[in-house]
Amino acid sequence: NAGVMQNPRHLVRRRGQEARLRCSPMKGHSHVYWYRQLPEEGLKFMVYLQKENIIDESGMPKERFSAEFPKEGPSILRIQQVVRGDSAAYFCASSPGATSGNTIYFGEGSWLTVV
Amino acid sequence: DQQVKQNSPSLSVQEGRISILNCDYTNSMFDYFLWYKKYPAEGPTFLISISSIKDKNEDGRFTVFLNKSAKHLSLHIVPSQPGDSAVYFCAASASNQGAQKLVFGQGTRLTINP
């Protein structure tokens, strides 16, 4: 998973604050994905983006969560008015394309703790 | 609905022996399967994958077997080494449902005993 850079690695927020998680894909990759892992569970798909486009956000909670992948700069996952249940590990991944056979590569994750 | 299931939360194997991790799926549209390995506080690391047109794929000590009729796949690690101790996730995707939208199992914690 070398190459997909996420920051911050750890983030603590109080209930009601905003959390912003950043992801820079591997060099040459134009497809970015966000996954969430709750404690003791597997990873769950949240959103799939290409530059300036959200392709599939079927796994995103309808409220408070948003994602973007601007023309310049990293992809951002934004969580507004965080609640305790948002505490999780958030993993970004990237791939060069979107067809089967293009394995996605994960970053090291951002651990959000809401207190 | 858990479309990808790893029914064994944990597995303990002696060093040098074979480790076999199992995974079952329910969605018949899945056509690409992957195994990831994860250490604590790190991201998942890709290990090996298999397309539904194959029934076996091998890479060094790792072999993945796919039984489409049983909707079952397994990962074999031989010989097992202490560094293989980690959580292993099985994942699947469907070309016509978003090829990169991986559905993960809950993971199996593998412990290799020296």
Chai-1 contact restraints between the chains, C-beta under 6 A:
chainA,res_idxA,chainB,res_idxB,connection_type,confidence,min_distance_angstrom,max_distance_angstrom,comment,restraint_id
A,N1,B,G43,contact,1.0,0.0,6.0,A-B,restraint_1
A,N1,B,T45,contact,1.0,0.0,6.0,A-B,restraint_2
A,G42,B,F89,contact,1.0,0.0,6.0,A-B,restraint_3
A,G42,B,F104,contact,1.0,0.0,6.0,A-B,restraint_4
A,G42,B,G105,contact,1.0,0.0,6.0,A-B,restraint_5
A,G42,B,Q106,contact,1.0,0.0,6.0,A-B,restraint_6
A,G42,B,G107,contact,1.0,0.0,6.0,A-B,restraint_7
A,L43,B,F104,contact,1.0,0.0,6.0,A-B,restraint_8
A,F45,B,K101,contact,1.0,0.0,6.0,A-B,restraint_9
A,D56,B,G98,contact,1.0,0.0,6.0,A-B,restraint_10
A,F91,B,G43,contact,1.0,0.0,6.0,A-B,restraint_11
A,S95,B,Q100,contact,1.0,0.0,6.0,A-B,restraint_12
A,A98,B,A99,contact,1.0,0.0,6.0,A-B,restraint_13
A,A98,B,Q100,contact,1.0,0.0,6.0,A-B,restraint_14
A,T99,B,A99,contact,1.0,0.0,6.0,A-B,restraint_15
A,S100,B,Y32,contact,1.0,0.0,6.0,A-B,restraint_16
A,S100,B,S95,contact,1.0,0.0,6.0,A-B,restraint_17
A,S100,B,A99,contact,1.0,0.0,6.0,A-B,restraint_18
A,T103,B,F46,contact,1.0,0.0,6.0,A-B,restraint_19
A,T103,B,S49,contact,1.0,0.0,6.0,A-B,restraint_20
A,I104,B,Q100,contact,1.0,0.0,6.0,A-B,restraint_21
A,F106,B,G43,contact,1.0,0.0,6.0,A-B,restraint_22
A,F106,B,P44,contact,1.0,0.0,6.0,A-B,restraint_23
A,G107,B,G43,contact,1.0,0.0,6.0,A-B,restraint_24
A,E108,B,E42,contact,1.0,0.0,6.0,A-B,restraint_25
A,E108,B,G43,contact,1.0,0.0,6.0,A-B,restraint_26
A,G109,B,G43,contact,1.0,0.0,6.0,A-B,restraint_27
